[in-house]
Amino acid sequence: MKLYHCADARSLRPLWALEELGLDYELVLLPFPPRVFAKEYLAINPLGTIPFFEDGAARMTESSGICAYLAEKHAPTPLRVAPDEADYASYLNWLFFSDATLTFPQTLVLRYTQLEPPERRLPQAATDYAKWFQGRLRHVEAALADGRKTLAAGRFTMADICISYALHLAQSLPPLRDTLPEKSVAYLARCRARPAFQRAMEKQKG
């Protein structure tokens, strides 16, 4: 298996998942965004996006999808919630929610505060999408309100990798850095304390 990765980009999700599963893989580190600073990468992934994942003939570009793929391909694992478990629907919903609802507005905040040249930055757009993220984050906070430590099936799963990455990214973006609610901050700290997350953070340093 081979994972193309940029530090702290969405590819951190599958990198973390690979470490949790204890799998052998090759990690290719790229500057962000690679479509600008590593143009040869476009020959591998014409979208120019991160991550890009290879496993035999399989080719994947969606971070949450790669996590789901790894859980299914390497089952049984506690990181996977099976269809016959009570929280299966919730688990799937968190996987899709993580990128479609939580990370999407963050990418626009990043674009319009850091990636665009100064003359093209749009502070109002960044503010609006920061509020969008904060509104959607209420769903995570509500899920943690009853004192649960993880989001599904009473254990740490791929859903926690995918959701906590969005919280991790938020803390790197100035408009979002200090906006995480109390329970989400504690939840993120628990996830970051996992040895596999620590290994992933070390590996992305190169």
C-alpha positions as YAML, in Angstrom:
chain: A
units: angstrom
residues:
- id: 1
  name: MET
  ca: [0.00, 0.00, 0.00]
- id: 2
  name: LYS
  ca: [1.11, 3.55, -0.73]
- id: 3
  name: LEU
  ca: [-0.29, 6.79, 0.71]
- id: 4
  name: TYR
  ca: [0.49, 10.25, -0.69]
- id: 5
  name: HIS
  ca: [0.30, 12.73, 2.17]
- id: 6
  name: CYS
  ca: [0.76, 16.37, 3.11]
- id: 7
  name: ALA
  ca: [1.32, 17.29, 6.74]
- id: 8
  name: ASP
  ca: [-1.97, 17.83, 8.58]
- id: 9
  name: ALA
  ca: [-4.02, 17.55, 5.37]
- id: 10
  name: ARG
  ca: [-7.02, 15.22, 5.10]
- id: 11
  name: SER
  ca: [-4.59, 12.41, 4.30]
- id: 12
  name: LEU
  ca: [-3.86, 12.38, 8.03]
- id: 13
  name: ARG
  ca: [-7.07, 10.36, 8.41]
- id: 14
  name: PRO
  ca: [-5.86, 7.30, 6.44]
- id: 15
  name: LEU
  ca: [-2.32, 7.70, 7.79]
- id: 16
  name: TRP
  ca: [-3.69, 7.49, 11.32]
- id: 17
  name: ALA
  ca: [-5.91, 4.56, 10.33]
- id: 18
  name: LEU
  ca: [-2.94, 2.67, 8.88]
- id: 19
  name: GLU
  ca: [-1.06, 3.18, 12.13]
- id: 20
  name: GLU
  ca: [-4.04, 2.05, 14.23]
- id: 21
  name: LEU
  ca: [-4.25, -1.13, 12.15]
- id: 22
  name: GLY
  ca: [-0.50, -1.75, 12.32]
- id: 23
  name: LEU
  ca: [-0.22, -2.25, 8.55]
- id: 24
  name: ASP
  ca: [2.84, -2.03, 6.32]
- id: 25
  name: TYR
  ca: [2.69, 0.84, 3.83]
- id: 26
  name: GLU
  ca: [4.81, 3.35, 1.94]
- id: 27
  name: LEU
  ca: [4.34, 7.01, 2.81]
- id: 28
  name: VAL
  ca: [5.07, 9.65, 0.18]
- id: 29
  name: LEU
  ca: [5.33, 13.15, 1.67]
- id: 30
  name: LEU
  ca: [4.46, 16.12, -0.53]
- id: 31
  name: PRO
  ca: [4.36, 19.91, -0.06]
- id: 32
  name: PHE
  ca: [0.92, 21.51, 0.21]
- id: 33
  name: PRO
  ca: [-0.80, 22.04, -2.13]
- id: 34
  name: PRO
  ca: [0.97, 19.47, -4.33]
- id: 35
  name: ARG
  ca: [-0.79, 20.61, -7.51]
- id: 36
  name: VAL
  ca: [1.21, 23.85, -7.14]
- id: 37
  name: PHE
  ca: [4.46, 22.76, -5.50]
- id: 38
  name: ALA
  ca: [4.83, 19.19, -6.84]
- id: 39
  name: LYS
  ca: [3.36, 19.34, -10.33]
- id: 40
  name: GLU
  ca: [4.68, 15.87, -11.16]
- id: 41
  name: TYR
  ca: [2.03, 14.59, -8.74]
- id: 42
  name: LEU
  ca: [-0.64, 15.44, -11.32]
- id: 43
  name: ALA
  ca: [0.56, 12.50, -13.39]
- id: 44
  name: ILE
  ca: [-0.36, 10.25, -10.44]
- id: 45
  name: ASN
  ca: [-3.56, 12.02, -9.37]
- id: 46
  name: PRO
  ca: [-4.90, 14.37, -12.06]
- id: 47
  name: LEU
  ca: [-7.21, 15.95, -9.46]
- id: 48
  name: GLY
  ca: [-4.14, 17.22, -7.63]
- id: 49
  name: THR
  ca: [-5.84, 16.50, -4.32]
- id: 50
  name: ILE
  ca: [-4.58, 14.82, -1.16]
- id: 51
  name: PRO
  ca: [-4.81, 12.00, -0.20]
- id: 52
  name: PHE
  ca: [-4.11, 9.53, -2.94]
- id: 53
  name: PHE
  ca: [-4.02, 5.90, -1.91]
- id: 54
  name: GLU
  ca: [-2.93, 2.78, -3.78]
- id: 55
  name: ASP
  ca: [-3.53, -0.81, -2.78]
- id: 56
  name: GLY
  ca: [-2.89, -3.22, -5.62]
- id: 57
  name: ALA
  ca: [-5.26, -2.15, -8.39]
- id: 58
  name: ALA
  ca: [-7.28, 0.05, -6.01]
- id: 59
  name: ARG
  ca: [-6.94, 3.82, -6.36]
- id: 60
  name: MET
  ca: [-8.71, 6.15, -3.90]
- id: 61
  name: THR
  ca: [-8.82, 9.90, -3.25]
- id: 62
  name: GLU
  ca: [-11.37, 10.34, -0.44]
- id: 63
  name: SER
  ca: [-9.93, 10.32, 3.07]
- id: 64
  name: SER
  ca: [-13.00, 8.97, 4.88]
- id: 65
  name: GLY
  ca: [-13.56, 6.43, 2.11]
- id: 66
  name: ILE
  ca: [-10.02, 5.13, 2.53]
- id: 67
  name: CYS
  ca: [-10.61, 4.71, 6.26]
- id: 68
  name: ALA
  ca: [-13.81, 2.75, 5.57]
- id: 69
  name: TYR
  ca: [-11.98, 0.65, 2.96]
- id: 70
  name: LEU
  ca: [-9.19, -0.20, 5.37]
- id: 71
  name: ALA
  ca: [-11.65, -1.18, 8.09]
- id: 72
  name: GLU
  ca: [-13.53, -3.49, 5.73]
- id: 73
  name: LYS
  ca: [-10.45, -4.93, 4.04]
- id: 74
  name: HIS
  ca: [-8.69, -5.70, 7.32]
- id: 75
  name: ALA
  ca: [-11.64, -6.85, 9.41]
- id: 76
  name: PRO
  ca: [-12.13, -8.02, 12.03]
- id: 77
  name: THR
  ca: [-11.00, -4.86, 13.82]
- id: 78
  name: PRO
  ca: [-12.62, -2.85, 16.60]
- id: 79
  name: LEU
  ca: [-12.20, 0.20, 14.33]
- id: 80
  name: ARG
  ca: [-15.04, -1.16, 12.19]
- id: 81
  name: VAL
  ca: [-18.70, -1.16, 13.19]
- id: 82
  name: ALA
  ca: [-20.42, -4.15, 11.57]
- id: 83
  name: PRO
  ca: [-23.89, -4.07, 9.97]
- id: 84
  name: ASP
  ca: [-25.32, -6.23, 12.74]
- id: 85
  name: GLU
  ca: [-24.26, -3.79, 15.48]
- id: 86
  name: ALA
  ca: [-26.78, -1.31, 16.86]
- id: 87
  name: ASP
  ca: [-24.63, 1.74, 15.99]
- id: 88
  name: TYR
  ca: [-23.89, 0.75, 12.40]
- id: 89
  name: ALA
  ca: [-26.06, 3.50, 10.88]
- id: 90
  name: SER
  ca: [-24.63, 6.10, 13.24]
- id: 91
  name: TYR
  ca: [-21.09, 4.97, 12.39]
- id: 92
  name: LEU
  ca: [-21.73, 5.38, 8.66]
- id: 93
  name: ASN
  ca: [-23.34, 8.75, 9.20]
- id: 94
  name: TRP
  ca: [-20.33, 10.03, 11.13]
- id: 95
  name: LEU
  ca: [-17.98, 8.84, 8.37]
- id: 96
  name: PHE
  ca: [-19.87, 10.82, 5.71]
- id: 97
  name: PHE
  ca: [-20.58, 13.76, 8.02]
- id: 98
  name: SER
  ca: [-16.87, 14.15, 8.75]
- id: 99
  name: ASP
  ca: [-15.96, 15.36, 5.26]
- id: 100
  name: ALA
  ca: [-19.19, 16.44, 3.58]
- id: 101
  name: THR
  ca: [-20.36, 18.55, 6.51]
- id: 102
  name: LEU
  ca: [-17.43, 19.33, 8.82]
- id: 103
  name: THR
  ca: [-14.30, 19.53, 6.66]
- id: 104
  name: PHE
  ca: [-15.95, 21.17, 3.63]
- id: 105
  name: PRO
  ca: [-16.42, 24.62, 5.23]
- id: 106
  name: GLN
  ca: [-12.94, 24.39, 6.75]
- id: 107
  name: THR
  ca: [-11.37, 24.08, 3.30]
- id: 108
  name: LEU
  ca: [-13.02, 27.35, 2.27]
- id: 109
  name: VAL
  ca: [-11.82, 29.10, 5.42]
- id: 110
  name: LEU
  ca: [-8.30, 27.84, 4.63]
- id: 111
  name: ARG
  ca: [-8.55, 28.96, 1.00]
- id: 112
  name: TYR
  ca: [-9.81, 32.46, 1.66]
- id: 113
  name: THR
  ca: [-7.51, 33.21, 4.61]
- id: 114
  name: GLN
  ca: [-4.24, 31.51, 3.60]
- id: 115
  name: LEU
  ca: [-4.05, 29.88, 0.18]
- id: 116
  name: GLU
  ca: [-5.28, 32.67, -2.10]
- id: 117
  name: PRO
  ca: [-2.95, 35.60, -2.84]
- id: 118
  name: PRO
  ca: [-3.71, 38.59, -0.59]
- id: 119
  name: GLU
  ca: [-5.68, 40.44, -3.26]
- id: 120
  name: ARG
  ca: [-8.03, 37.46, -3.72]
- id: 121
  name: ARG
  ca: [-8.69, 36.70, -0.05]
- id: 122
  name: LEU
  ca: [-12.27, 37.10, 1.11]
- id: 123
  name: PRO
  ca: [-12.57, 37.74, 4.85]
- id: 124
  name: GLN
  ca: [-16.38, 37.76, 4.72]
- id: 125
  name: ALA
  ca: [-16.50, 34.37, 3.01]
- id: 126
  name: ALA
  ca: [-14.06, 32.98, 5.59]
- id: 127
  name: THR
  ca: [-16.21, 34.35, 8.41]
- id: 128
  name: ASP
  ca: [-19.39, 32.92, 6.92]
- id: 129
  name: TYR
  ca: [-17.93, 29.45, 6.45]
- id: 130
  name: ALA
  ca: [-16.40, 29.54, 9.93]
- id: 131
  name: LYS
  ca: [-19.91, 30.08, 11.29]
- id: 132
  name: TRP
  ca: [-21.14, 27.19, 9.10]
- id: 133
  name: PHE
  ca: [-18.52, 24.91, 10.65]
- id: 134
  name: GLN
  ca: [-19.39, 26.05, 14.17]
- id: 135
  name: GLY
  ca: [-23.08, 25.39, 13.54]
- id: 136
  name: ARG
  ca: [-22.44, 21.85, 12.27]
- id: 137
  name: LEU
  ca: [-20.10, 21.19, 15.16]
- id: 138
  name: ARG
  ca: [-23.11, 21.34, 17.47]
- id: 139
  name: HIS
  ca: [-23.96, 17.84, 16.26]
- id: 140
  name: VAL
  ca: [-20.66, 16.52, 17.63]
- id: 141
  name: GLU
  ca: [-21.08, 18.38, 20.90]
- id: 142
  name: ALA
  ca: [-24.60, 17.01, 21.32]
- id: 143
  name: ALA
  ca: [-23.36, 13.45, 20.72]
- id: 144
  name: LEU
  ca: [-20.82, 13.88, 23.53]
- id: 145
  name: ALA
  ca: [-23.28, 15.52, 25.92]
- id: 146
  name: ASP
  ca: [-24.19, 12.27, 27.71]
- id: 147
  name: GLY
  ca: [-20.59, 11.70, 28.77]
- id: 148
  name: ARG
  ca: [-19.66, 9.20, 26.09]
- id: 149
  name: LYS
  ca: [-15.96, 9.08, 25.20]
- id: 150
  name: THR
  ca: [-16.34, 8.02, 21.55]
- id: 151
  name: LEU
  ca: [-19.00, 8.49, 18.87]
- id: 152
  name: ALA
  ca: [-20.20, 4.98, 18.00]
- id: 153
  name: ALA
  ca: [-20.47, 1.46, 19.41]
- id: 154
  name: GLY
  ca: [-18.92, 2.39, 22.75]
- id: 155
  name: ARG
  ca: [-15.37, 2.20, 21.42]
- id: 156
  name: PHE
  ca: [-12.85, 4.08, 19.28]
- id: 157
  name: THR
  ca: [-13.62, 3.53, 15.58]
- id: 158
  name: MET
  ca: [-12.86, 4.94, 12.16]
- id: 159
  name: ALA
  ca: [-15.66, 7.43, 12.84]
- id: 160
  name: ASP
  ca: [-13.55, 8.95, 15.62]
- id: 161
  name: ILE
  ca: [-10.51, 9.20, 13.34]
- id: 162
  name: CYS
  ca: [-12.56, 11.00, 10.70]
- id: 163
  name: ILE
  ca: [-14.40, 13.39, 13.02]
- id: 164
  name: SER
  ca: [-11.49, 14.21, 15.33]
- id: 165
  name: TYR
  ca: [-9.33, 15.06, 12.31]
- id: 166
  name: ALA
  ca: [-11.76, 17.88, 11.50]
- id: 167
  name: LEU
  ca: [-11.36, 19.19, 15.05]
- id: 168
  name: HIS
  ca: [-7.58, 18.85, 14.73]
- id: 169
  name: LEU
  ca: [-7.67, 20.88, 11.52]
- id: 170
  name: ALA
  ca: [-9.84, 23.53, 13.16]
- id: 171
  name: GLN
  ca: [-7.17, 24.18, 15.75]
- id: 172
  name: SER
  ca: [-4.70, 25.02, 12.98]
- id: 173
  name: LEU
  ca: [-6.94, 27.66, 11.36]
- id: 174
  name: PRO
  ca: [-6.95, 31.07, 13.11]
- id: 175
  name: PRO
  ca: [-10.67, 31.80, 12.50]
- id: 176
  name: LEU
  ca: [-11.59, 28.43, 14.07]
- id: 177
  name: ARG
  ca: [-8.78, 27.86, 16.56]
- id: 178
  name: ASP
  ca: [-10.56, 29.06, 19.69]
- id: 179
  name: THR
  ca: [-14.12, 28.12, 18.74]
- id: 180
  name: LEU
  ca: [-14.26, 24.44, 19.70]
- id: 181
  name: PRO
  ca: [-16.74, 23.78, 22.51]
- id: 182
  name: GLU
  ca: [-15.60, 22.22, 25.77]
- id: 183
  name: LYS
  ca: [-16.63, 18.62, 25.15]
- id: 184
  name: SER
  ca: [-15.17, 18.65, 21.64]
- id: 185
  name: VAL
  ca: [-11.85, 19.93, 23.01]
- id: 186
  name: ALA
  ca: [-11.73, 17.10, 25.57]
- id: 187
  name: TYR
  ca: [-12.72, 14.55, 22.92]
- id: 188
  name: LEU
  ca: [-9.96, 15.76, 20.59]
- id: 189
  name: ALA
  ca: [-7.41, 15.54, 23.40]
- id: 190
  name: ARG
  ca: [-8.38, 11.91, 24.06]
- id: 191
  name: CYS
  ca: [-8.05, 11.03, 20.38]
- id: 192
  name: ARG
  ca: [-4.71, 12.80, 20.04]
- id: 193
  name: ALA
  ca: [-3.38, 10.89, 23.04]
- id: 194
  name: ARG
  ca: [-3.64, 7.58, 21.17]
- id: 195
  name: PRO
  ca: [-0.21, 6.09, 20.34]
- id: 196
  name: ALA
  ca: [-1.19, 5.58, 16.69]
- id: 197
  name: PHE
  ca: [-1.98, 9.29, 16.31]
- id: 198
  name: GLN
  ca: [1.36, 10.17, 17.85]
- id: 199
  name: ARG
  ca: [3.14, 7.84, 15.42]
- id: 200
  name: ALA
  ca: [1.29, 9.37, 12.48]
- id: 201
  name: MET
  ca: [2.33, 12.85, 13.58]
- id: 202
  name: GLU
  ca: [5.96, 11.74, 13.80]
- id: 203
  name: LYS
  ca: [5.88, 10.07, 10.38]
- id: 204
  name: GLN
  ca: [4.50, 13.14, 8.65]
- id: 205
  name: LYS
  ca: [7.59, 15.08, 9.76]
- id: 206
  name: GLY
  ca: [9.64, 13.01, 7.31]
...
